[in-house]
Amino acid sequence: YLFFFWRYWPVLRTTQNVSYQFSRTGQNLLNSTSGTDGDLSYPSVPLFPLLTLCCHVSLCCKYLPPTAIVTSERLKALRERMRTHNLTAYIVPNTDAHLSEYIAERDKRLTWMSGFSGSSGTGVITLQKAVLFTDSRYWIQAERQMDCNWELQKSVWVTAIGQWLLNEVPAGETVGLDPFLFSVDTWDSYHQILEDANRILKMPEVNLVDLVWGSERLPPPTNTIYRLTDDFIGSTWQEKVAHARSQMEQHSKEPTAILLSGLEETAWLFNLRGDDIPYTPVFYAYTLLTKTDISLFVNRSRLSPEALQMLTAGCPGSLCVKVEDYGRIGDSVRKYAHQDGVMIWIGTEYTTLGLYKEIPQENLLEDDYSPVMLSKAVKNSKEQKMMEAAHIRDAVALIQYLVWLEKNVPKNSVDEVSGAHYLDTLRREELYCQGPSFQTISASGLNAALAHYSPSNFTAQKLSPNEIYLLDSGGQYFDGTTDITRTIHWGEPTAFQKEAYTRVLMGNIDLSRLVFPPRTSGRMVEAFARRPLWEAGLNYGHGTGHGIGNFLSVHECKWHEGQVRPHTCLWPFGDSRSGGETTTGQVSPVLEQHSMISWRKVWDVSLVVCCLLVYKWFALSISNPIFR
């Protein structure tokens, strides 16, 4: 008590209420009466209860912000399992067995272990420490959500994680991971860093987090998998299968099969949808497509009668889909891969090490993305029209929301949470809407500087006419997926805010006027978007845009931590670290930019089209339904 009183008396004597946060070392941080720590809002705590906290400063996680959870017992149980398997460290990624970007609750192992709920991150637990590696979008969020058992490392690269392990794990000792949660590229990176330095990589037969999680972990989903009607598909599944088989025939390596591990690939190929992952209408499944057979690995009881009839109508024959149990994928791939004269074509971005190692190298054809994933990225004319219609209806809901905000924000009656809920309500009233395409980012004031801020009852701030309001939101419709962002200020922005916003707008204009040759990389194109900011010494730390699905994932091009190589992202404006190429028919929400204060202005959708020039170069067609 005496130490606390001496240390913080200058602050305490000038205020009646203070807010608090414990850092990862357990130190008590005091702020002003506003109840914020920069961009974090906490309930104000009366002076006397706060004084009682000082005796617990040395007791990790005794008192925490309301956004954090205590992980002591979970870490203790995991470390007991690690000792049983002779592991000094265990790596916990934030993905599922299909290497999905967005995952179901039952697959959020990192969230359950650490409390961190961001979509990008890797946890490393040793017998003494627990560390989260994540990128700049989530640094502040991680500080809010983790207790002081956890340390934050501000990097996502495998090289950084590997170097940390070299410093913490003695030579000759073992690091464990689940092979069904890592791609072969990530495994190779860890292997090169660790085993060359005499650290042993081990793959336990079971996931250790799942053992600790036990019966509290949600069971596998049982909800119905349904077919899309003909009104909402660009091609029949039979046409898509025929196209994939023609790509096998035309390939110089003459592959005999394509293995589809990404959830979006199977959903798109068969025109099926499900609800296994929030905001993304996909379902747990694999597909093994050969020149003569089609095997869909999914629990048969989940298929609706209409879906099952559609898949089996061509039986027997080359367009007959054999529905096999989801858990048999490993055995089936192994059995097929060990036949003479076969070659399996895979996309390494979505194929786990666990499946990859079932295929002999001489029978394996690797690309970053499968041919089905690439075909899905290029929308045909019907898909383009559907997406345009979906965006127009989505714009109606957005305009209604902006009008509602203009009337109610001056009344001080809207906060971040209530605003997001109202927009979701407006969207659901639109034709074919199935809900949001991701959790709405509704951020006021300093919260707008967080790239992936999600409001909660603990952190929600009132929307003010005198502060920036950032809205990043989207909807799922039977005929398309939307993703829009708007930055709003109802009062008088500062001179710097005006300049930052204007420079982002200049980047939009420069990009929308760009004409470029075929196969131009996304990295080259996005330099035009960044140039106005660069000229002022500003920049943003994430990609300029991404692909978007037709009633599928809001992010159609993805990159994994530390795995990006040249030409891995084939959509127009991917992460700045990728060198992807463009082709006609690709669609992207463009231009998502942050400055130091997180200004964003996103044209809702861009389409790569062919210019009427002598040599037929490409250009962007920018569609912005909200202003029609």
N, C-alpha and C positions, 0 to 999 in steps of 0.2 A: 504494500500500500504506500509506504513512504517513498519508494522509488518512483512509483507511478505518479504520485502527487507532485514530487519534485520535477519529473520529466515533463509533465503536461500541464502544470499549473498555469503558465502563461496563456494557454488556450482555454482552459476550463473557466478561468475567472472572467472571461469576456463573453461567454455564451451560456445560454440556459439548456440548449439541446445540441447534441453533436451526433454525427454519424460515424460508423466505424467499419473497418474491414481488416481482417487478418491477412497478412501476406503469407507467402509460402513458408517463411521462417518463423511465423507465429508472432511477429511484431505487430503491436496495435497501432494503426494509423488513424489519425484524427483529421477531420476536415471541417468545413464551415457549417453553419446552421442550415445550409440549403439541403443537406441530406444527400449530397452527391460526392463521388470521388472522381472528378473529371467527367467521365461520361457514364457513370454508374449511379443509379438512384437506389438508396436504401431507406427504409423507414427510420425516422429520427428516433434516437434512444435517449431517455431521460438521463440526467447527469448522474444521479446516485446509482442506478443499476449499472451504468457504464463503469463507475469506479470499482464495483465488485469484480469486474473482469480482470483486473490487474493480477490477482493472485493465481490466475489460470494461464497467464501468458506463456509459461513454460510447459503447460500441458497441451500438446498439439491437438487441435481440432476441438477443444472444449467449447469454444464459442466461435461461431461462424456467421458470415453473411447469410441471409435467408435463401440465397441462390446456390449455396454449396451443400454437399452431403458429406457425412463422415464415412471414411473408407477403411478405417483401421482394422476392423474384423475381417473384411473381405481380403485385404492384403495379407493379413496373418494366415488366413486359410489357404490362399494361393501359394504362399511361401512354403507352407507345409507340404503341399502337393509338389512343388518344385524340388524340395529336398528328397521326396520319395522317388522322383525321376532323375535325381542327381544333376539338377540344373542350377547353375549360378545366376542365370538371367532368363527371362521369358518375354518374347515380343508379342504385343497385342495390337493388331491393326484395327482399323475402323471400316470393315467391309464384310462381305458375306462370301459364300462358296461360289458366287458368280462374279466376284470382284465388282459389285455394284457400287455406284457413288452414293446413292440413297438406299438405306437398308431398313428392314423391318425391326420392330422393337426386340424381337427375340434374338436378333443378330448384333445388337448394340453392346457387344462385350466391353469395348473400351469405355462407353458411357457408364455401364454398370460398375466397372472397376474404379473409375476415376471421378465420375460426376460430370465430365466434360461431354457436351452434346453436339459439338460442331461436326460437320460432315467430313472434315479432313484432319487426320491426326494419327499418330502411332504412339502407343504406350510401351515403355520398357520397364520391367520390374526386376530388380535384383533382390538378393537376400537382405539388403540394407536400404535400398532406395527405390523410389518410383518416380519416373520421369515421363512427361508428355512432350512430344515433338509435334509442333503444328506451325502453320504459316501465319502471315501477318493479319489475315482476315479474322483470326480467332484469338489473338493474344490476350486482348482485354476480356473476352468471354471466358477464356480458360482461367484467368485470375479470379473471375467471379465465381466460377463453378467448382473449382477444385479446393479441397481442404489442404492443410499444411503437411499432409503425408506426401504430397506430390510437388515436384519441381517442374518448372516450365522451361523448355529449350526452344528458342525461337528459330526453328529450322524444320524442314520436312524431308530433307534429302537423305537418302540411304547412306551416303558418305558421312554425313554428320552423325547419324545414329550409330554407324559402325565405328567411327572414331571414339564416340562416347563409350561404347562397349569395350573397346580396347583399353580405355583408361580405367574402367571399373571392373572388368572381368580378368582375373589373373591368367597367365598363359597356362595352357593345358586343361582349362575348365570349359564348361559346356553352356551353350546358349540354345534355348528351345523355341520352336515355333510350330504352328499348325500349317501343314503344306496345302491344305484346302482353303487357306485364306491369303495366300501369296502367289503372285505370278512367277513364272520361271525367271523373268528378267530381274525381279526383286531378289529372288533366291540367289541368282548368279552374283548379284552385286554384294550381298551379304557374305556369300561364300568366298568371294575374292578378297574381301577386306579382312574377314575373321580367320578363315582357315589358313591363309598365307601367313598369319601372325600367330599360329598355334592356338587358336580358339576353335572349339569343336561345335559345329552346328548339328543339332539333333531334332528329329521330328517325332515326338511322342504319338502313340496311336490314338490318343484321345485329346480333345481340347481341354486344357487345365482350367480355363475360366468356366467352361460349361460344367465341369465337375463341382466347382465351388458354388456356382449359381444354382445348380440342383433343381429342385421342384419349383423354385420361384420363377424359373425361366418359362416363358410362354411356350405352349405346344405348337407344333407345325400348323399352319392354317388349313382350314377345311372349307372355306367359302367357295362358291361356284365360279368356275371358269366359263366364260360365255363367248359366243361368236359375235363379231360385228356384222351388221346387216349390209347388204350390197350398196346401200346409199352412202356408207362411210368407209369404203375401201377404194384404193386406187387400182388394184389388180386382184384377181382371185389368187388363192393360195396355190392353185395348180399352175398358174402362169409364173408365179414367183419361183416355185420349185423347178419348173422347166428352164427358167433363166439361170438359176444357180447351176443346174446340170450342164447347161451350155457353156458356162464359164469353166467348169471342170474340163470339158472336152477341148476347149480352146487353150488351156494352160500348157505351157511347154513341158512341165513336169508331170503332166497327166495324172492328177490326183484322182482317186477313186471314191473319196468320201469327204464330206465337210462336217466338222464337229462344231456345233453352236453351243456355247456356254453362257453367253450374255442373255439376260432375261428378255431384253428388248428384241433380240434377234428372233427368238422362237415366237414371241407374241406377234411380231410384225409378219413373219413368214406365213403363219397360219391364220392371220386375221382374228386372233383370239385376244381376250383381255381378262384381267383378274384384279384382285384387290390385296395382294399379299404385302405390298409396300405402300405406305402412306404417300399420297399425292401422285403416285406413278402406277398406272393400271397394268401391272405385269403380274406374273405368277412364277413360282419355282418350277423350272423345267429345263431339260436339255434336249437337243435334237442331234441325231446322227443321220445325215442324208447321204446316201450312196447313189450310184447311177441307176440302181434297180429297186432300192428299198428306202423306206422312210420310217425311222423309229423316233417316237416322241416319248420322252421319259417324264412322266407326270402321274400323280395318283389318279387313276382312272375314275374313281368315284366323284372326283371334283368336276369333271367335265359335264356341262349341261347336256341334256338329250340332243338338243339341236347341234351343239358343237361336236358331239361324238358321231352323230349321223353324218355331218359334213365331212369329217375326217376319214370315215370308213366307207363312204359311198363308192369309192373306186376299188374296193377289195373284191377279188384278188387282182393284183396288177401293180404297175410301177407307181401309181398314184394312190396306193393304199397306205394309210398311216397306221403303223403298229404301235399301239399304246402300251408302253412298258412301265413298270414301277420306277418311280423317281430314284430310289436308292440303288437301282441296278446299273446305273450309268457306268461306274468303274469297271464292273465285270464285263459289260457288253463292249466297251471300248477296248479293254484288254484282249478279249476274245477275237474281235475283228482285226485289231492291229497286228496280231501275230500270225495272220494268214499270209500266204505267199502272194506277191504281186499287188499288194494294197499300198495306198499312200493316203494318209489323212491330212486334210488341209485345215489348219487352225488359225485363229486370231489370238496372238499371245496376250493382247490387252485384257481379254476376258477369260482366259484359260488358266486355271490354277495349276500349281506345281503338282498337286495330288493327281490330277488327270493327265497332265503332261508326261509324267514319268511312267505312265502305263503304255506309252507308245514308243516302240523302238525308233531310234534316230533315223535309221535307213528307211523307215516307213512314214516319215513326218515331213510335212511341208508347212513352213511357218511364214506368216505375215503378221503385221501389227494388228490388222483388222481382217475379219473374215469377209469373203465376197458378199455375203448377205448383209453385213453391217454397212458396207459401202453402198450397196444398192438401196438400202433403206434411207441413206442420207440424201439421195437425189430424188426429189419429188416429181412425179409425173404431172401432167396438166390437170387431171382431176384432183389430185392431192393439193396442188397449189390453189385451186379454186375453193376447195373445202377450207383450207387454212385461212384464206382471205375472208371467207364468210364468218368463220369463228372469231377472227380478230375484229371484225366490224361489230358483232354482237358484244364482244368483250369491251369494246370501246364505249358502247352505250352505258354499260354498268360503270365504267370508270368515269365518264362524264357526269353521271348522276352523283357519284361519290364526291367528285371535286366541287360540284355545286353545293352539295350538302355540307362539305367542310367550310366553304366560303361563308355560309350562313351561320354555322354553329361554332367554329373556332373562336370568333370574337366573344362568344358568350362563355368561354372557358368551360365548356361542357363536354369536350372530347379529349380522351387520352389515347395513347398509342394502341392499347388493346381494344377499346370500344370502336375506334376507327377501323381497325383491321377486321373486326367481326362484322361491322356494317357493310364493308365492301364485299366480304364473302357472301353476305345475305343478298346483296344486289346481284352478284354474279349468278347465284343459284336460281334467280328468277328468269335468267336468260335461257333461251331454247337450247337443248342438248347439253347444258352444263352438268358436269358430274362432280364439281367441287374445285378447290384450288389446285394448282400444279406444284406448289411448294408452300411452305409456311410463310405467310405474308411478313415482309420486313416493313414495319411501320415505325419510323424512328424520328424523334423530335430533338432538336438542339444538338448537343454533343453526341447523343446516341447515333446520329446520322453518320458519324465518322466510322462506325463499325460496318464493315462490308456485309456481314451476315448476322446482323443483330435481330433477335427475335423477342418481341415484347412479352412481358409476363406481368402478373399482378404485383410482383415484387419490384419490378423495375420500371413500370409504365409511367411515363411523364405526360403531363397535360400538353396538348398542342397549343402553341402560342403564336399570335400574329407576328411576334417579333423574333421568331427563331425559324431556322430551316426545318422543313419537314421532308423527309425522304420516304418515298413509297416504292417498294419493289415487290411486285405481285404478279400472279398469273392464274389462269383457269384451265381446267381440263374439260374439253367439249368432245362429243363424239366425232366431230369433224376437224378437230385441231387442238393444239396446245398453245397457250399464249404465255408471254413473259414480258412485262412492261416495267419501266421505271420512270418516275417523275420526281423532280426536286422542286419544292414549292416554298415560296416566302410571301406571306401576306402583308408584310410591313416594308421597311426600308433596309435592304441588305447593306452590308459594309462594302467599301470600295474593293477590298480584296475578294469578297464573295462574288461580286459582280464580274470581276476580271476572270476568276476561276471558271465561273459558269460560262462566260462568253468564250473562253478558250476551248472548253469542252464542246460547245456548239460549233466553233470553227472546225474542230476535228471532225465532227459529224458531216459538215458541209464538204470539207476536203475529201472525205472518204466517199461520200455519195456521188461526187463528180468524177471519181477515178475510173479510168479505162485501163485495163491491164491484159496481158496475154494469158492464154491458157496455161494451167499448171503453175501459176504464180503462188508462192508460198504465203500463208497467212501472216508470217512474221514480216515479210516485205510489205504487205498491204497495210498492216496496222501501224506502221511507222508514220503513215500520213495522218492517222487519227491522233497520234501522240505529239506530232510536231509542234502544234500551237502551245501545248503545255511545256514541252522541252524548251521552247524559246524563252519561257518565263522562269525556267529553273524548277518546273513542277513535273510530276509524273504520277502514275498509279501502279500498284504492285501486282495486279492480276491481269487476266486476259482482257482483250477488247470485246470479245463476243464468243458465241458458241453456237453449235447446231441446235435444232429444236425438232421434236418429233411431231407426228400426226396422232394425237391422242396417245402419246407415249411419254418418254422422259423429256423433261424441260431442258436437260443438258444432253445433247446427242453426241457431242465430242467430249471425251474426258481424258484426263491425264492422271497418272498415279504418282505418288510422292517418289521422286528420285528415278523415275523410269523413262522420262521423256527423251526420245531420240529424234533426230531429224526425220521428217515425213511421217510422224505418228498421228498427226491430227490433220484430217483431210477436209475439214470444214473451213469456211471462209476466214473467220477471225478468231482463231483459237488462242490458247494461252501463248504469251509472248515467247515462251521457251520452246514452242513447237515450230516446225517448218512446213506445215501442211500445205496441200495444194488445193486449188479451186476448180470446179467444173460447173457447167450449167445445171440449174435445177436445185442447187443447194440453197437452204434457207437458214437464216440466222437472225436472232435479235441482236442488233448492233446499235449502238456503240455504248458499252458500259464503261464509264470512266470515273475514276476517283481523283480528286486532287487532295491536298492536305486536309481539306475539310469535307471530303467525300461528296463532291458534286457529281451527280449522274444525270445524264440525259440520254435516254435510250429511244432510238427510233424502233418502233415495235417489231418490225420484221424487214429483212432485206433478202432479195432474191438475186442470185447470179444469173444474168441473162446474156445472150449473144448480141453484140453490137452490130449495127448495119454499117460496118466498115469494110474496106477493101479486103482486109485480111482476117476479118471475123474475130476480133479480140472480144474479151468479156468486159462487162461493166456491171455495176450494181443497180438494181431497181429498188428504190426505197419506197416502201409502203407504210403509211402512217395513218391508219383508219381513224384515230381519235380526232384528227383535224379535217376529216372529209365533210 
